[in-house]
Amino acid sequence: MNYVHVQSEPLDPHREVDQLRADNPMIGAVVSFIGLMRDMNEGDKVDRLFLEHYPGMTEKALLKIVEEASRRWDLQGCRVVHRVGEMRPTDPIVVVVVASSHRKEAFLGCEFVIDYLKTQAPFWKKELTEGGERWVDARISDDEAEEKWRSASSDD
Amino acid sequence: MIEVRFFARFREELGADTEQLEAGHVNCVEDLLTDLRARGGTWSRLFAEDQRVMAAVNQEVADQSTPLKDGDEVAFFPPVTGG
């Protein structure tokens, strides 16, 4: 079953995995991605991270991404939980869990969901460094990661 | 009226998170951006043609040609950085 959620409470990745695979004997493989807060970015020490989102649109965008993954691969379910608000280094920021009967689909689905989330879901990071607060710039490498899936789709 | 919303760096730099605008001659996202750009100062800088600006209409990702009508919710924001 697909499920997306945005929360300010800390994430529990193991709980998300357990929730997704509970009571479904069709599941033979679960792949999870956990995005964590690093204490370094662009060569500077980062003490705090603040995540902003667009309530309403963010949930819709996440749902669209997991539905697209379910359309492309034979999945048994996909769960995305993203944190917002203030975070500290080592805190999980996002958990993506994808289940399928066999591992290949779960690996592909999980990578697809996080690559799309990075460029399509309205979240913005602001970090606090010794030099003060700054908004994090989008990365070209994230655009390229998403682009890879677009070309994969046109080859179908 | 069209409800216009700003997020993240745009919201902070403009000192505005939402405003109501008369639809008037605004038929698409590009028309609205042109109006905002014409306000000068921070508006002109943030919405300059060489800046990366993402837009959403009624909470769906939009582009410059996406049509607008009375009652729509439009949002402008910088490229996203979640995950």
gemmi code that builds the backbone of each chain (N, CA, C; Angstrom):
import gemmi

chains = {
    "A": [
        ("MET", (0.833, -1.188, 0.000), (0.000, 0.000, 0.000), (0.880, 1.256, 0.000)),
        ("ASN", (0.437, 2.252, -0.758), (1.223, 3.483, -0.818), (0.836, 4.439, 0.311)),
        ("TYR", (1.824, 5.149, 0.811), (1.573, 6.056, 1.932), (2.630, 7.155, 1.911)),
        ("VAL", (2.181, 8.412, 2.045), (3.137, 9.517, 2.162), (2.752, 10.373, 3.366)),
        ("HIS", (3.754, 10.944, 3.998), (3.474, 11.731, 5.192), (4.588, 12.754, 5.426)),
        ("VAL", (4.195, 13.936, 5.887), (5.158, 14.983, 6.245), (4.957, 15.268, 7.722)),
        ("GLN", (6.035, 15.252, 8.485), (5.881, 15.435, 9.931), (7.034, 16.218, 10.532)),
        ("SER", (6.746, 16.894, 11.658), (7.820, 17.621, 12.330), (8.459, 16.757, 13.421)),
        ("GLU", (7.796, 15.650, 13.788), (8.356, 14.754, 14.799), (9.524, 13.978, 14.197)),
        ("PRO", (10.464, 13.522, 15.053), (11.592, 12.722, 14.559), (11.099, 11.470, 13.816)),
        ("LEU", (11.910, 11.009, 12.842), (11.554, 9.821, 12.058), (12.113, 8.561, 12.713)),
        ("ASP", (11.362, 7.479, 12.554), (11.820, 6.177, 13.011), (11.844, 5.244, 11.801)),
        ("PRO", (12.999, 5.134, 11.117), (13.069, 4.353, 9.877), (12.606, 2.908, 10.043)),
        ("HIS", (12.966, 2.256, 11.148), (12.579, 0.852, 11.331), (11.070, 0.700, 11.414)),
        ("ARG", (10.442, 1.662, 12.052), (8.985, 1.623, 12.154), (8.350, 1.717, 10.767)),
        ("GLU", (8.924, 2.569, 9.912), (8.361, 2.731, 8.560), (8.492, 1.438, 7.762)),
        ("VAL", (9.629, 0.759, 7.909), (9.819, -0.525, 7.222), (8.792, -1.540, 7.731)),
        ("ASP", (8.641, -1.625, 9.041), (7.699, -2.588, 9.632), (6.266, -2.312, 9.176)),
        ("GLN", (5.903, -1.022, 9.132), (4.555, -0.649, 8.715), (4.277, -1.089, 7.291)),
        ("LEU", (5.271, -0.895, 6.421), (5.043, -1.204, 5.006), (4.908, -2.707, 4.772)),
        ("ARG", (5.693, -3.502, 5.495), (5.698, -4.933, 5.173), (4.735, -5.751, 6.022)),
        ("ALA", (4.078, -5.095, 6.994), (3.192, -5.823, 7.905), (2.092, -6.561, 7.140)),
        ("ASP", (1.900, -7.798, 7.486), (0.767, -8.604, 7.000), (0.672, -8.704, 5.489)),
        ("ASN", (1.795, -8.665, 4.781), (1.734, -8.855, 3.335), (2.724, -9.941, 2.911)),
        ("PRO", (2.253, -11.197, 2.823), (3.144, -12.312, 2.473), (3.574, -12.317, 1.006)),
        ("MET", (3.067, -11.366, 0.202), (3.516, -11.248, -1.196), (4.879, -10.571, -1.280)),
        ("ILE", (5.252, -9.873, -0.217), (6.513, -9.119, -0.225), (7.697, -10.058, -0.035)),
        ("GLY", (8.639, -9.995, -1.007), (9.852, -10.800, -0.898), (11.078, -9.938, -0.714)),
        ("ALA", (10.926, -8.627, -0.920), (12.076, -7.726, -0.827), (11.629, -6.329, -0.389)),
        ("VAL", (12.405, -5.747, 0.482), (12.162, -4.361, 0.892), (13.472, -3.600, 0.750)),
        ("VAL", (13.432, -2.464, 0.046), (14.601, -1.603, -0.056), (14.248, -0.269, 0.583)),
        ("SER", (15.124, 0.223, 1.452), (14.844, 1.520, 2.073), (16.005, 2.473, 1.842)),
        ("PHE", (15.659, 3.747, 1.730), (16.655, 4.812, 1.647), (16.403, 5.748, 2.822)),
        ("ILE", (17.443, 6.071, 3.545), (17.318, 7.017, 4.661), (18.252, 8.187, 4.390)),
        ("GLY", (17.674, 9.376, 4.239), (18.491, 10.574, 4.051), (18.756, 11.183, 5.415)),
        ("LEU", (20.037, 11.440, 5.718), (20.414, 11.927, 7.046), (21.030, 13.307, 6.981)),
        ("MET", (20.939, 14.040, 8.061), (21.560, 15.349, 8.107), (23.052, 15.211, 8.401)),
        ("ARG", (23.879, 15.777, 7.480), (25.327, 15.807, 7.677), (25.718, 17.054, 8.466)),
        ("ASP", (26.897, 17.025, 9.099), (27.324, 18.222, 9.835), (28.284, 19.075, 9.006)),
        ("MET", (28.433, 18.699, 7.700), (29.266, 19.512, 6.804), (28.532, 19.714, 5.493)),
        ("ASN", (28.618, 20.905, 4.915), (28.091, 21.143, 3.571), (28.882, 22.278, 2.946)),
        ("GLU", (29.286, 22.090, 1.694), (30.038, 23.124, 0.971), (31.243, 23.581, 1.792)),
        ("GLY", (31.861, 22.629, 2.507), (33.077, 22.949, 3.254), (32.863, 23.648, 4.591)),
        ("ASP", (31.598, 23.852, 4.977), (31.331, 24.531, 6.256), (30.641, 23.590, 7.238)),
        ("LYS", (30.926, 23.820, 8.504), (30.281, 23.040, 9.548), (28.832, 23.522, 9.696)),
        ("VAL", (27.909, 22.574, 9.716), (26.484, 22.925, 9.831), (25.953, 22.420, 11.173)),
        ("ASP", (25.363, 23.334, 11.942), (24.874, 22.975, 13.275), (23.402, 22.601, 13.296)),
        ("ARG", (22.609, 23.252, 12.408), (21.155, 23.029, 12.398), (20.670, 23.090, 10.967)),
        ("LEU", (19.563, 22.384, 10.740), (18.935, 22.429, 9.427), (17.457, 22.728, 9.644)),
        ("PHE", (16.907, 23.622, 8.792), (15.483, 23.941, 8.873), (14.841, 23.565, 7.543)),
        ("LEU", (13.823, 22.750, 7.604), (13.144, 22.292, 6.392), (11.783, 22.974, 6.290)),
        ("GLU", (11.568, 23.663, 5.147), (10.266, 24.286, 4.885), (9.553, 23.471, 3.810)),
        ("HIS", (8.231, 23.435, 3.828), (7.494, 22.775, 2.754), (6.246, 23.573, 2.401)),
        ("TYR", (5.494, 23.061, 1.436), (4.288, 23.723, 0.937), (3.128, 22.800, 1.310)),
        ("PRO", (2.539, 23.018, 2.495), (1.508, 22.094, 2.971), (0.415, 21.917, 1.915)),
        ("GLY", (0.058, 20.696, 1.671), (-0.940, 20.412, 0.642), (-0.262, 19.997, -0.637)),
        ("MET", (0.496, 20.908, -1.245), (1.167, 20.547, -2.492), (2.239, 19.482, -2.269)),
        ("THR", (2.965, 19.593, -1.167), (4.049, 18.632, -0.921), (3.504, 17.204, -0.865)),
        ("GLU", (2.425, 17.006, -0.130), (1.835, 15.673, -0.012), (1.356, 15.175, -1.380)),
        ("LYS", (0.726, 16.081, -2.145), (0.252, 15.698, -3.483), (1.408, 15.289, -4.379)),
        ("ALA", (2.498, 16.061, -4.308), (3.663, 15.775, -5.153), (4.269, 14.425, -4.780)),
        ("LEU", (4.356, 14.142, -3.481), (4.923, 12.863, -3.042), (4.056, 11.703, -3.522)),
        ("LEU", (2.741, 11.885, -3.410), (1.822, 10.833, -3.833), (1.956, 10.557, -5.329)),
        ("LYS", (2.101, 11.639, -6.091), (2.266, 11.487, -7.535), (3.528, 10.686, -7.863)),
        ("ILE", (4.588, 10.937, -7.121), (5.854, 10.235, -7.361), (5.716, 8.739, -7.032)),
        ("VAL", (5.093, 8.409, -5.906), (4.984, 6.988, -5.563), (4.008, 6.279, -6.511)),
        ("GLU", (2.994, 7.003, -6.987), (2.075, 6.395, -7.957), (2.787, 6.121, -9.279)),
        ("GLU", (3.674, 7.039, -9.673), (4.436, 6.832, -10.903), (5.377, 5.626, -10.752)),
        ("ALA", (5.981, 5.485, -9.587), (6.859, 4.321, -9.343), (6.045, 3.027, -9.423)),
        ("SER", (4.836, 3.049, -8.873), (3.989, 1.851, -8.885), (3.525, 1.508, -10.293)),
        ("ARG", (3.430, 2.548, -11.139), (3.032, 2.330, -12.528), (4.193, 1.696, -13.331)),
        ("ARG", (5.426, 2.124, -12.997), (6.584, 1.646, -13.762), (7.040, 0.254, -13.360)),
        ("TRP", (6.879, -0.095, -12.086), (7.365, -1.397, -11.608), (6.284, -2.106, -10.825)),
        ("ASP", (6.444, -3.425, -10.730), (5.476, -4.252, -10.024), (5.820, -4.214, -8.528)),
        ("LEU", (5.233, -3.247, -7.829), (5.572, -3.045, -6.416), (4.442, -3.514, -5.500)),
        ("GLN", (4.816, -3.862, -4.293), (3.819, -4.236, -3.275), (3.503, -3.067, -2.347)),
        ("GLY", (4.188, -1.953, -2.551), (3.891, -0.787, -1.721), (5.083, 0.144, -1.638)),
        ("CYS", (4.777, 1.396, -1.336), (5.821, 2.403, -1.274), (5.437, 3.394, -0.179)),
        ("ARG", (6.386, 3.702, 0.674), (6.112, 4.570, 1.817), (7.166, 5.671, 1.873)),
        ("VAL", (6.718, 6.924, 1.900), (7.652, 8.050, 1.990), (7.258, 8.910, 3.178)),
        ("VAL", (8.168, 9.086, 4.104), (7.909, 9.968, 5.244), (9.048, 10.985, 5.300)),
        ("HIS", (8.686, 12.266, 5.273), (9.677, 13.338, 5.227), (9.491, 14.239, 6.438)),
        ("ARG", (10.587, 14.619, 7.015), (10.505, 15.490, 8.181), (10.621, 16.952, 7.765)),
        ("VAL", (9.967, 17.849, 8.520), (10.121, 19.292, 8.319), (10.412, 19.936, 9.675)),
        ("GLY", (10.798, 21.216, 9.634), (11.123, 21.919, 10.869), (12.621, 21.859, 11.147)),
        ("GLU", (12.963, 21.911, 12.418), (14.380, 21.995, 12.790), (15.007, 20.634, 13.049)),
        ("MET", (16.201, 20.428, 12.491), (16.911, 19.162, 12.661), (18.357, 19.372, 13.057)),
        ("ARG", (18.941, 18.329, 13.626), (20.340, 18.366, 14.020), (21.113, 17.275, 13.281)),
        ("PRO", (22.446, 17.433, 13.195), (23.252, 16.414, 12.505), (22.937, 15.013, 13.044)),
        ("THR", (22.920, 14.047, 12.140), (22.591, 12.615, 12.332), (21.086, 12.337, 12.316)),
        ("ASP", (20.235, 13.364, 12.370), (18.783, 13.124, 12.310), (18.385, 12.631, 10.918)),
        ("PRO", (17.495, 11.633, 10.836), (16.940, 11.273, 9.535), (16.051, 12.410, 9.009)),
        ("ILE", (16.208, 12.746, 7.704), (15.393, 13.783, 7.069), (14.250, 13.142, 6.286)),
        ("VAL", (14.556, 12.030, 5.629), (13.537, 11.360, 4.816), (13.761, 9.850, 4.852)),
        ("VAL", (12.646, 9.127, 4.813), (12.710, 7.674, 4.702), (11.849, 7.259, 3.516)),
        ("VAL", (12.448, 6.514, 2.578), (11.709, 5.958, 1.435), (11.798, 4.444, 1.567)),
        ("VAL", (10.662, 3.778, 1.601), (10.659, 2.317, 1.702), (9.829, 1.756, 0.557)),
        ("VAL", (10.412, 0.820, -0.178), (9.710, 0.229, -1.322), (9.740, -1.285, -1.191)),
        ("ALA", (8.579, -1.893, -1.357), (8.460, -3.346, -1.235), (7.992, -3.943, -2.547)),
        ("SER", (8.526, -5.128, -2.853), (8.083, -5.849, -4.053), (8.287, -7.336, -3.799)),
        ("SER", (7.846, -8.152, -4.768), (8.020, -9.598, -4.603), (9.484, -9.975, -4.766)),
        ("HIS", (10.178, -9.258, -5.668), (11.592, -9.557, -5.941), (12.433, -8.288, -5.850)),
        ("ARG", (13.708, -8.452, -5.544), (14.523, -7.298, -5.170), (14.717, -6.250, -6.266)),
        ("LYS", (14.812, -6.689, -7.534), (15.136, -5.752, -8.615), (14.175, -4.563, -8.652)),
        ("GLU", (12.875, -4.870, -8.615), (11.865, -3.808, -8.670), (11.977, -2.886, -7.459)),
        ("ALA", (12.243, -3.463, -6.293), (12.327, -2.645, -5.075), (13.518, -1.679, -5.142)),
        ("PHE", (14.673, -2.184, -5.640), (15.840, -1.309, -5.769), (15.552, -0.164, -6.744)),
        ("LEU", (15.006, -0.513, -7.913), (14.743, 0.513, -8.931), (13.701, 1.516, -8.434)),
        ("GLY", (12.626, 1.007, -7.852), (11.550, 1.879, -7.375), (12.053, 2.850, -6.321)),
        ("CYS", (12.888, 2.367, -5.421), (13.382, 3.208, -4.326), (14.280, 4.325, -4.881)),
        ("GLU", (15.170, 3.962, -5.814), (16.058, 4.978, -6.380), (15.257, 6.020, -7.168)),
        ("PHE", (14.274, 5.549, -7.906), (13.412, 6.450, -8.677), (12.703, 7.455, -7.759)),
        ("VAL", (12.122, 6.955, -6.677), (11.350, 7.832, -5.785), (12.240, 8.908, -5.168)),
        ("ILE", (13.415, 8.547, -4.687), (14.253, 9.574, -4.053), (14.812, 10.538, -5.100)),
        ("ASP", (15.125, 10.045, -6.298), (15.622, 10.953, -7.347), (14.556, 11.973, -7.738)),
        ("TYR", (13.311, 11.542, -7.862), (12.233, 12.467, -8.221), (11.907, 13.411, -7.076)),
        ("LEU", (11.904, 12.873, -5.871), (11.615, 13.710, -4.700), (12.579, 14.893, -4.633)),
        ("LYS", (13.850, 14.617, -4.943), (14.890, 15.655, -4.855), (14.632, 16.847, -5.770)),
        ("THR", (13.965, 16.614, -6.903), (13.784, 17.721, -7.854), (12.328, 18.160, -8.009)),
        ("GLN", (11.366, 17.373, -7.496), (9.955, 17.664, -7.744), (9.143, 18.023, -6.498)),
        ("ALA", (9.529, 17.517, -5.340), (8.695, 17.745, -4.151), (9.092, 19.070, -3.489)),
        ("PRO", (8.103, 19.932, -3.225), (8.437, 21.245, -2.655), (8.868, 21.202, -1.180)),
        ("PHE", (10.178, 21.056, -1.017), (10.846, 21.178, 0.287), (12.041, 22.096, 0.061)),
        ("TRP", (12.367, 22.886, 1.068), (13.550, 23.753, 0.959), (14.351, 23.682, 2.248)),
        ("LYS", (15.680, 23.555, 2.085), (16.568, 23.470, 3.251), (17.263, 24.802, 3.495)),
        ("LYS", (17.273, 25.159, 4.766), (18.081, 26.308, 5.173), (18.995, 25.805, 6.275)),
        ("GLU", (20.292, 26.137, 6.177), (21.207, 25.614, 7.189), (21.828, 26.733, 8.014)),
        ("LEU", (22.137, 26.366, 9.239), (22.792, 27.308, 10.140), (24.254, 26.899, 10.279)),
        ("THR", (25.150, 27.783, 9.829), (26.590, 27.519, 9.947), (27.180, 28.581, 10.882)),
        ("GLU", (28.500, 28.503, 11.078), (29.134, 29.513, 11.939), (28.985, 30.905, 11.339)),
        ("GLY", (28.851, 30.952, 9.999), (28.694, 32.247, 9.323), (27.260, 32.755, 9.309)),
        ("GLY", (26.336, 32.024, 9.879), (24.932, 32.443, 9.886), (24.050, 31.497, 9.088)),
        ("GLU", (22.816, 31.951, 8.812), (21.859, 31.114, 8.085), (22.034, 31.285, 6.577)),
        ("ARG", (21.792, 30.200, 5.838), (21.818, 30.310, 4.373), (20.901, 29.240, 3.766)),
        ("TRP", (20.255, 29.607, 2.659), (19.431, 28.639, 1.929), (20.338, 27.751, 1.114)),
        ("VAL", (20.014, 26.474, 1.087), (20.813, 25.509, 0.328), (20.418, 25.601, -1.148)),
        ("ASP", (21.422, 25.642, -2.042), (21.155, 25.693, -3.480), (20.875, 24.304, -4.031)),
        ("ALA", (19.999, 24.255, -5.033), (19.721, 22.985, -5.704), (20.985, 22.521, -6.424)),
        ("ARG", (21.151, 21.205, -6.526), (22.345, 20.632, -7.168), (22.039, 20.196, -8.592)),
        ("ILE", (22.984, 20.502, -9.483), (22.859, 20.052, -10.878), (22.810, 18.522, -10.932)),
        ("SER", (23.590, 17.866, -10.056), (23.647, 16.392, -10.086), (22.277, 15.783, -9.786)),
        ("ASP", (21.441, 16.496, -8.994), (20.090, 15.992, -8.725), (19.223, 16.070, -9.973)),
        ("ASP", (19.386, 17.147, -10.753), (18.642, 17.270, -12.012), (19.030, 16.146, -12.960)),
        ("GLU", (20.340, 15.843, -12.990), (20.817, 14.789, -13.892), (20.284, 13.423, -13.485)),
        ("ALA", (20.196, 13.201, -12.159), (19.681, 11.922, -11.666), (18.220, 11.741, -12.073)),
        ("GLU", (17.467, 12.827, -12.017), (16.051, 12.742, -12.397), (15.927, 12.558, -13.908)),
        ("GLU", (16.778, 13.280, -14.656), (16.740, 13.232, -16.121), (16.947, 11.803, -16.638)),
        ("LYS", (17.797, 11.065, -15.946), (18.089, 9.671, -16.311), (16.801, 8.842, -16.408)),
        ("TRP", (15.866, 9.080, -15.459), (14.609, 8.320, -15.445), (13.677, 8.787, -16.565)),
        ("ARG", (13.770, 10.072, -16.925), (12.926, 10.563, -18.020), (13.338, 9.892, -19.319)),
        ("SER", (14.668, 9.771, -19.556), (15.103, 9.120, -20.786), (14.740, 7.636, -20.745)),
        ("ALA", (14.798, 7.031, -19.539), (14.445, 5.614, -19.413), (12.993, 5.415, -19.835)),
        ("SER", (12.141, 6.398, -19.478), (10.723, 6.292, -19.794), (10.490, 6.369, -21.301)),
        ("SER", (11.241, 7.262, -21.989), (11.004, 7.440, -23.419), (11.533, 6.249, -24.222)),
        ("ASP", (12.409, 5.418, -23.598), (12.931, 4.251, -24.300), (11.956, 3.069, -24.257)),
        ("ASP", (10.929, 3.177, -23.405), (9.990, 2.050, -23.225), (9.333, 1.624, -24.540)),
    ],
    "B": [
        ("MET", (-10.137, 37.036, -8.030), (-8.806, 37.246, -7.461), (-7.952, 36.001, -7.630)),
        ("ILE", (-6.651, 36.232, -7.751), (-5.696, 35.133, -7.786), (-4.868, 35.220, -6.507)),
        ("GLU", (-4.733, 34.071, -5.829), (-3.917, 34.051, -4.615), (-2.491, 33.682, -5.005)),
        ("VAL", (-1.542, 34.554, -4.684), (-0.142, 34.307, -5.046), (0.650, 34.027, -3.775)),
        ("ARG", (1.386, 32.932, -3.784), (2.146, 32.532, -2.593), (3.640, 32.429, -2.921)),
        ("PHE", (4.449, 32.742, -1.922), (5.912, 32.685, -2.095), (6.500, 31.813, -1.000)),
        ("PHE", (7.511, 31.022, -1.363), (8.102, 30.122, -0.385), (9.615, 30.294, -0.271)),
        ("ALA", (10.120, 29.846, 0.876), (11.558, 29.740, 1.140), (12.281, 31.083, 0.937)),
        ("ARG", (13.347, 31.083, 0.135), (14.162, 32.292, -0.040), (13.333, 33.437, -0.620)),
        ("PHE", (12.397, 33.119, -1.512), (11.576, 34.176, -2.109), (10.724, 34.853, -1.025)),
        ("ARG", (10.090, 34.032, -0.189), (9.241, 34.560, 0.884), (10.052, 35.482, 1.796)),
        ("GLU", (11.256, 35.032, 2.157), (12.092, 35.835, 3.058), (12.549, 37.134, 2.415)),
        ("GLU", (13.049, 37.026, 1.185), (13.608, 38.230, 0.558), (12.530, 39.240, 0.190)),
        ("LEU", (11.326, 38.753, -0.142), (10.239, 39.670, -0.504), (9.515, 40.191, 0.732)),
        ("GLY", (9.701, 39.483, 1.847), (8.970, 39.852, 3.056), (7.471, 39.653, 2.886)),
        ("ALA", (7.093, 38.688, 2.040), (5.665, 38.425, 1.784), (5.464, 36.936, 1.591)),
        ("ASP", (4.426, 36.366, 2.206), (4.181, 34.945, 1.927), (2.944, 34.730, 1.062)),
        ("THR", (2.036, 35.709, 1.069), (0.868, 35.545, 0.205), (0.265, 36.907, -0.120)),
        ("GLU", (-0.327, 37.022, -1.310), (-1.081, 38.227, -1.619), (-2.177, 37.918, -2.629)),
        ("GLN", (-3.212, 38.745, -2.604), (-4.344, 38.569, -3.514), (-4.209, 39.595, -4.628)),
        ("LEU", (-4.296, 39.111, -5.879), (-4.184, 40.026, -7.014), (-5.410, 39.908, -7.909)),
        ("GLU", (-5.810, 41.024, -8.496), (-6.877, 40.997, -9.506), (-6.380, 40.196, -10.701)),
        ("ALA", (-7.211, 39.302, -11.207), (-6.801, 38.520, -12.370), (-6.539, 39.462, -13.558)),
        ("GLY", (-7.437, 40.434, -13.777), (-7.239, 41.450, -14.816), (-6.793, 40.871, -16.145)),
        ("HIS", (-5.630, 41.366, -16.630), (-5.127, 40.925, -17.925), (-4.259, 39.677, -17.816)),
        ("VAL", (-4.167, 39.119, -16.607), (-3.277, 37.972, -16.405), (-3.946, 36.679, -16.890)),
        ("ASN", (-3.405, 36.115, -17.955), (-3.993, 34.893, -18.527), (-3.169, 33.644, -18.292)),
        ("CYS", (-1.876, 33.853, -17.951), (-1.014, 32.681, -17.733), (0.095, 33.068, -16.751)),
        ("VAL", (0.860, 32.065, -16.346), (1.914, 32.270, -15.354), (2.905, 33.338, -15.826)),
        ("GLU", (3.226, 33.310, -17.118), (4.195, 34.267, -17.656), (3.708, 35.712, -17.464)),
        ("ASP", (2.403, 35.951, -17.677), (1.843, 37.306, -17.491), (2.052, 37.779, -16.052)),
        ("LEU", (1.800, 36.867, -15.124), (1.917, 37.219, -13.714), (3.378, 37.515, -13.354)),
        ("LEU", (4.283, 36.671, -13.853), (5.717, 36.889, -13.600), (6.172, 38.234, -14.159)),
        ("THR", (5.677, 38.575, -15.334), (6.041, 39.853, -15.960), (5.604, 41.018, -15.070)),
        ("ASP", (4.393, 40.925, -14.518), (3.891, 41.967, -13.615), (4.754, 42.080, -12.356)),
        ("LEU", (5.096, 40.931, -11.774), (5.892, 40.943, -10.543), (7.279, 41.527, -10.808)),
        ("ARG", (7.852, 41.147, -11.949), (9.188, 41.620, -12.338), (9.197, 43.136, -12.493)),
        ("ALA", (8.082, 43.693, -12.951), (7.989, 45.134, -13.230), (7.903, 45.971, -11.946)),
        ("ARG", (7.782, 45.309, -10.793), (7.694, 46.070, -9.543), (9.036, 46.675, -9.128)),
        ("GLY", (10.127, 46.183, -9.738), (11.437, 46.737, -9.416), (12.060, 46.119, -8.175)),
        ("GLY", (13.260, 46.581, -7.815), (13.960, 46.136, -6.599), (14.114, 44.625, -6.522)),
        ("THR", (13.803, 44.094, -5.330), (13.952, 42.657, -5.093), (13.115, 41.838, -6.076)),
        ("TRP", (11.919, 42.361, -6.412), (11.034, 41.633, -7.334), (11.721, 41.414, -8.683)),
        ("SER", (12.321, 42.485, -9.195), (12.978, 42.382, -10.504), (14.161, 41.429, -10.450)),
        ("ARG", (14.872, 41.461, -9.323), (16.064, 40.615, -9.201), (15.672, 39.134, -9.092)),
        ("LEU", (14.708, 38.814, -8.199), (14.332, 37.411, -7.987), (13.690, 36.796, -9.219)),
        ("PHE", (12.895, 37.605, -9.930), (12.148, 37.059, -11.059), (12.745, 37.445, -12.407)),
        ("ALA", (14.028, 37.847, -12.392), (14.711, 38.162, -13.663), (14.680, 36.925, -14.561)),
        ("GLU", (14.737, 37.152, -15.856), (14.571, 36.042, -16.801), (15.651, 34.977, -16.674)),
        ("ASP", (16.838, 35.353, -16.152), (17.903, 34.352, -16.051), (17.882, 33.616, -14.702)),
        ("GLN", (16.892, 33.883, -13.873), (16.801, 33.206, -12.580), (15.982, 31.926, -12.695)),
        ("ARG", (16.343, 30.933, -11.868), (15.555, 29.703, -11.864), (14.381, 29.885, -10.907)),
        ("VAL", (13.194, 29.951, -11.482), (11.979, 30.135, -10.695), (11.044, 28.965, -10.987)),
        ("MET", (10.612, 28.261, -9.947), (9.614, 27.206, -10.152), (8.250, 27.787, -9.832)),
        ("ALA", (7.230, 27.289, -10.528), (5.870, 27.767, -10.306), (4.936, 26.590, -10.121)),
        ("ALA", (3.865, 26.825, -9.353), (2.814, 25.818, -9.211), (1.480, 26.532, -9.342)),
        ("VAL", (0.536, 25.875, -9.996), (-0.832, 26.408, -10.082), (-1.754, 25.382, -9.457)),
        ("ASN", (-2.522, 25.835, -8.481), (-3.414, 24.941, -7.727), (-2.661, 23.699, -7.237)),
        ("GLN", (-1.451, 23.958, -6.754), (-0.611, 22.956, -6.100), (-0.107, 21.862, -7.036)),
        ("GLU", (-0.049, 22.167, -8.350), (0.570, 21.259, -9.315), (1.699, 22.030, -9.992)),
        ("VAL", (2.839, 21.366, -10.245), (3.948, 22.031, -10.918), (3.465, 22.608, -12.253)),
        ("ALA", (3.826, 23.869, -12.508), (3.350, 24.560, -13.709), (4.541, 25.113, -14.480)),
        ("ASP", (4.276, 25.596, -15.698), (5.327, 26.315, -16.418), (4.776, 27.669, -16.852)),
        ("GLN", (5.594, 28.414, -17.616), (5.227, 29.790, -17.972), (3.897, 29.868, -18.726)),
        ("SER", (3.596, 28.830, -19.492), (2.405, 28.900, -20.343), (1.141, 28.383, -19.650)),
        ("THR", (1.268, 27.885, -18.403), (0.091, 27.361, -17.709), (-0.952, 28.467, -17.550)),
        ("PRO", (-2.197, 28.226, -18.004), (-3.231, 29.262, -17.928), (-3.666, 29.558, -16.491)),
        ("LEU", (-4.086, 30.800, -16.265), (-4.575, 31.219, -14.952), (-5.964, 31.811, -15.091)),
        ("LYS", (-6.771, 31.573, -14.065), (-8.102, 32.181, -14.048), (-8.436, 32.602, -12.624)),
        ("ASP", (-9.493, 33.381, -12.514), (-9.950, 33.863, -11.217), (-10.121, 32.689, -10.246)),
        ("GLY", (-9.640, 32.858, -9.016), (-9.801, 31.812, -8.010), (-8.629, 30.847, -7.917)),
        ("ASP", (-7.664, 30.955, -8.849), (-6.506, 30.048, -8.818), (-5.540, 30.398, -7.694)),
        ("GLU", (-4.817, 29.392, -7.251), (-3.726, 29.583, -6.288), (-2.416, 29.362, -7.043)),
        ("VAL", (-1.571, 30.387, -7.072), (-0.294, 30.305, -7.774), (0.828, 30.418, -6.753)),
        ("ALA", (1.865, 29.622, -6.915), (3.007, 29.734, -6.006), (4.296, 29.861, -6.811)),
        ("PHE", (5.209, 30.666, -6.296), (6.548, 30.799, -6.886), (7.566, 30.422, -5.822)),
        ("PHE", (8.563, 29.627, -6.241), (9.588, 29.215, -5.288), (10.885, 28.857, -6.004)),
        ("PRO", (11.997, 28.863, -5.261), (13.284, 28.486, -5.859), (13.313, 26.968, -6.085)),
        ("PRO", (14.268, 26.474, -6.892), (14.408, 25.023, -7.078), (14.419, 24.315, -5.726)),
        ("VAL", (13.770, 23.158, -5.669), (13.548, 22.480, -4.388), (14.807, 21.744, -3.919)),
        ("THR", (14.926, 21.575, -2.605), (16.145, 20.986, -2.030), (15.836, 20.010, -0.897)),
        ("GLY", (14.755, 19.218, -1.066), (14.416, 18.266, 0.003), (15.226, 16.991, -0.074)),
        ("GLY", (14.844, 16.018, 0.721), (15.461, 14.693, 0.707), (16.727, 14.599, 1.513)),
    ],
}
model = gemmi.Model(1)
for chain_id, residues in chains.items():
    chain = gemmi.Chain(chain_id)
    for i, (resn, *xyz) in enumerate(residues, 1):
        res = gemmi.Residue()
        res.name, res.seqid = resn, gemmi.SeqId(i, " ")
        for name, pos in zip(("N", "CA", "C"), xyz):
            atom = gemmi.Atom()
            atom.name, atom.element = name, gemmi.Element(name[0])
            atom.pos, atom.b_iso = gemmi.Position(*pos), 0.0
            res.add_atom(atom)
        chain.add_residue(res)
    model.add_chain(chain)
structure = gemmi.Structure()
structure.add_model(model)
structure.setup_entities()
